[in-house]
Amino acid sequence: MKRVVITGMGVISPLGHEVDVFWDRLVAGHSGISTIDTFDVSESKVKIAGLVRDFDPVGRWGRREARKYDRFVQYAMAAAEIAVEDSGLKIENTDPERVGVYVGSGIGGIQTLLENVELLNKRGPKRVSPSLVPMMIANMAPAQISIRFGAQGPSMSPVTACSIGNTSIGESFNTIIHGDADVMIAGGAEAAITPISLASFTNSTALSSRNDDPTRASRPFDANRDGFVMGEGAGVLILESLEHALKREAPIYGEIIGYGASSDAHHVVAPHPEGTGAYLAMKRALQRANITTKDIDVISAHATSTIAGDFSETMAIKRLFGEDAYNIPVTANKSMLGHMFGAGGGAEAIALIKTLQEGIIPPTINLDQPDEGCDLDYVPNVAREADVTIGLSNSFGFGGHNASIVLKKYE
């Protein structure tokens, strides 16, 4: 079977837009959560989010080009450009028909839709942009990336809610394994922090309202958590067959060796109370990797900071790993990033790759008092040096979609 390696990484996140900066801040336990100042939140119960700061699309592409893209596409394009540059990939020097793009988004161009609804209501139908639909639909992220680089291989925008990043990476892994591509640009992007989405999540009582202390609002596994925090950005990886990567002397950061997907078949928004879907996704990922539970050195948890979600994932880990579950460090990046939705899996995969490379596990910050039933080793508040070779990353989404990937230090 072909080996699939990671040769490039790009991230746009609340903790920065360079992989090394993003990583250093994760390890230091910095929070990217702050008060929302991009629109009026005076009447909102929730006033905090993990916003992307200091992102300049005009400086990157020019005003005319930047205006063609909704923010989620801007984030996806920027992360893909960073990842491609990082990999040293020159598509003109390879077969473009063997280069594909799987980059998903859960909500797509909601900001563009809102702006045009406002134009319609205030100024009439003639003012609605003819580019509305091609700007807002979710597949514009992989479409624009494919156009930008001339990638003519398989192109798709998986829509599996908050598991999109892992779905994209896992399906890209499959595509290379099956011989349908040599290179895949894979990940997810999201730009859903808007008045209407904030209001909807607030009204569903899903969000933390710790407005006076935003950096301590996202608290996975903590007894005093009161919901998740919205985040945004993009995480994109370059996956290649090992043969292709070695042939062009590419940098190799890590290897993907397993992927598992499942459905809870339970509820639209609530996770299975016993973590059955999460258990199945992890189990299948390990089976695909041809490893046992004893081979996993670290787990990057989905861990959104909700009572039901954190408990369900903990139950799933215990079910799969048995007594060994208590010996495996479990880290929750969302304690610092917030919930980046479709972008989360890609960003967290990058963090896990760095963990395996550097031998440092980022902390789960704001974990002061573990909730009842949340009794694993969550690496509370301080990063930890560790000898780690293989890591498991989880992503779960609305609708019961689950995706787990297994990453390995490259040897």
N, C-alpha and C positions, 0 to 999 in steps of 0.2 A: 504494500500500500504506500502511496506517496506520502511524504512528510510535508507538512504545511508550516511555514515559519512566518514570523512578523518582522518586516523590514523597515517599516516607517510608522510614525505616530504623530497625530495632530490633535490638539485640544483647544477648544474655546470654552471657558468656564468662569464661574464666579470667583475662582482662585487664580485666574490668569490665562494667558493665551500662548504660553510657551511650556513645553512639557517639563522642563527642568524647574521652572518657577512654580508650576502647578504641583509638582512632586514635593519640592522643598516646603511649600506651605502646608501640604497634607501632613508631611512628617512632623512639622512643627506644631500641628494641631490648630492651625488658623481657621477661623470661620469666614465663609464668604457671604454670610447672611447679613442683610442690612435693611434699613427702612426704604420702602419704595418711593422714589422721587421722579419716576418717569411718567406718572399720571397722578391725578388727584385721588387720594385715598382717605380724604377727610371723613367721608360717610361710611367707610368700610370698617368692619370689626377687625379685620386682619390688614396690617399695614407693612408687612415684611416679606422678603423673598431673597433668593439667591440670584441676584442680577449680574449679567455680564457687564463689566465696566471697561471703559477705555478701549472700546472696539470702534475702529474708524473705517467703515466700508468705503467712504469716498476717497480716503487716502490710499486704500488698497486697490480700488478699481476705477476711480473717477466717478463723478456725480452721475453722469448719464448711464454708465453701466450699473452702478450700485442701485439705481432706482428700478431696475428691471427685476430685482429679487426681493421677495419678502425676507424678513429677518431670519427665519429658520433656514432659508436657502443661503443667505449670507454666511451664517455660522457654518453650515455644511460645506460650502465652497471654501471658506477660509481654512477650516480644519483639514479638508482634503488637500489643498495646496501645500499646507505645512507638512502633511504626512508624505506626499509625493516628493517634495523637496528633501525631506529627511531621509527618504529611502534611496535617493539618487536615481530614481526610475526615470528613464527617458523613453516615453512610449514610441517615439519615432524610431528608436533603435530596437524595438521589439515588435511582435506581431500585434497590431491593435485589435484584431479579432479575438485575441486570447487574453484581453484585459477587460474585466467586468467591473460593475459598480452596484453594490447593494447597500444603500444608505436610506434608512427609514425615518419617518416622523409620525408621531401619533396624532397630532392636531393640525399639522400643516400651517398654512398661511392665515391664521385667524386674525392677525392685525390688519392685513390687506382686506379681508372680508369686512371687518368692522368699519374701516375707513370708507369703503365703498357703500356700505349700508347707510352711513351718515350722509354721504354725498347724495344718494338716492332720496333720502327723506328730506334733505334741506334744499337740494337744487334740481331734483328731478332725474329721470332715467338717462337723459342725454349726457349727464356728467359722470356716469359710471364708466370706469376704465374698461376698454375692450380687452385689456390684459388681465382682468381680474381672475378669471379661471386659471389660465396658465401660470399665474403667480402664486395662487393659493393651494393648488392641489399638491398632495404630499409627494407624488413622484417627481416633482420638479427638482428635488435635491439630487437624486441620481442622474436625472436628465441633464441638468446644467453641468454637473461634474463630468459626465460623459462627453458633452459638447466641448467643455473647457480643455479636456485632455485628448480628445479624439479616441476615446475608449469604445470599441465597437463590440465588445463581448456582452455577456448576459447583464442586463440592467433591470433593477427592481427596487421598489420601496416597500419592504415588509411593514405591515401595520399590525403590530401585536401589542399596542399600548406601551406600557413601561418596560416590556421585555424586548423592545425593538433592537436595541444595540446588540444584545447577545444573539437574537434571532438572525440579524444581518451577518454577524461574524460567523455564527454556526453554519448558516446556509452557504456562505462564501467558502468555508472550509469544505463543505460537501461538494461544491461546484469544482473546486480544484482537485479533490480526491477522485471525483468521477471523470476527470479529464476534460471538462468543458471550458476550463480557463487555466492560464498559468499564473495570472495576477488578478487579485480582487481588491478593490477599494471598498472598505466595509465599515459601517458604523451607524450612527444616528444623530439627529439634530432636532432641537425644539426651541421655539420662541413663543411660549403660551402665556407669559405673564402680562395679561391684559385685563382691563376692568371687568369684562364679562366672565372670563374664566376664573378670576379671583373671586368674584361674587358667587359663582356657582359652587366652587369648592368650599367657600366660607359657609354658604347656606346648607351645605351637606354636613357641616360640622367636622370636616376632615382636616382642617388646617390648624396649626398652632396660632394662638393669638397673643403670644408672649412679646408684644410690641415694644415694651420698655426695655427688653433685654434680648435683642434679635440674635446675637451671636450664641446665645444659650438656648435658642428655641428648638432646634432640631436635636432630639435626645433619644436616639434609638435604644431600646431595651430599658430605659430608665423609668422608674415608677411614677415620676412626675411629668412625663411627656403628655402633651395635649394635642398631638396631631403632627402632620408633616408640614414642611415648608416648601413652597414652589421654587423651582430652579429652572435654569435655561442654559443653552450652549450647544456644543457638539463634540463628539469624540469619534475620530476616524483612524483606522488602521490600514496598513498595506499588508495583505496576505499574499504569499507566493509559494509555489512549490519549491522545495529545497533545491532541486536541480536547477531551476530557473534562477534562484537567488545566488547560488554558488557560481553559476556561469557568468553572471554579470558582476560578481564580487560585491554584492550588496551587504550592507550592515545587517546583522541578524540579532534581534533583541530577545526573541523567545520563540516558542513553538506552541501551536495549538494542537492538542492531541485528542480532544473529546468534545462532543456536543450532544446534549439531550434536550428534548422538548416534550411538553405535555399540556394537557388541559385539566383544570380542576373539575369541569363539568358540574359546577356547584352553584355559582351566583355571579351576577354581572359585576359587582364591585367588591364583594367580601371574599377573602381567601378561604379555602377549605379549612374548617376549624382544626382538623388534624394534620394539616399540611400535606395532604396526599399528593396534590399536583406537584408541589415543590420537591417532595421525596422522589417522585417518578422522574422528574427532569434530572435531578442530581444522579440518581441511580443509572439512568440511561447514558448520561455523560461519562460516568466512570466505566460502564460496560464498553462504550465505544472506544475509550482510551485504553482498554484492556489492562486496567489497574484495579487494585482493591482499595477499600476505605483506608487502609493503613498507609497508603502511598500519599495521601493528601496531607500537606504540611501547613496549609493556611486556607481559610475560606473568606472570600469577599462577599459579605451578605447583602441582600437586597435592602433589608432593614430601613424602612421609610420613616420610622418613628411613630407608627400607629400601634395601638394596643393589639388589635387583631392580627395585623401583619407580622409584627415582631414575634409574637407568641407562636403563630403558625409556622414561621420559618424555623424557629428554635425547635419546635416539635419535629419538624421534618428532618432536621440535622440529627437529632437524637435517634429518630427511627432508623435512619440510614447507617449512622456510625456507631450506634450502641454506646458502650462505655467509653470508647475512643473519642466520642464527641467532646468530652470534658478535657481532652488533651490537645485539641486543635484550636489555635488562635482564630478568632472570628472578628473581622474588622468591618466597620460600617462607614464608608466614605460619605454617605449622605448626611452624617452629623456635621460635616463641614461644607458640603456642596449644596445641601437641600436636595430636593427630588427633581432631577433634570428630565424626568419623563423619558421620552424616546432617546434622549442623548445620554442617559445615565449609564447604560451598559457599555458603551464605547469608552467613556471617560473612566469608568471603573476598571475596565480591562487594561487600559493604559497604566492605571495605578497598580494593578496586580503584576503586570510585566515588570514595572520598576521595583516592586517588592521582591520579586524573584531575582532580579539582577543585583540589587543593592543589599539584600539580606536585612531589610528593615520593614517592619509592619506598621503602617500608619495607625494612629489610635482611633478609637471611637470616643469622641469628645462628649462632654456634658453627661457622662454616665456616672452619676453620683450614688445612686441607690438602685440596683437592678430590680426590676419588677418581679413579682412572684411568677415562677415558671421560667424566667429568663436567667438561667444559672450557668451559662457557658462562659468560656474565657473570651470576653469581648475586647480585650486589649484596651482597658479603660484609660482615657485621658492622656496617656504618654506613649509615644512610639516605642517599639521594641526591636532590638536586634535579634535575628533568628536565622538558623540554617534552614533555608526553604528552597525546595527544588520544584515542587508541583503545587499549584493552587487551583481552587475551584471558585468560579464567580457565578453568582445567582442574579437573575432578573425576572421579576414577575409583574404581570399587568392586568388591568381591568379585563373582564371577560374570562378570567381564569387562565390566561396564557402564561406559560412558564418556559424559561430557557436557561440552561446552565452550560458553561463552557469550562474546559480543563486546559490550563496553560502550564507550560513547563519551561524551566530554564534551558536555554539552548546549549547542547553539548555535541 
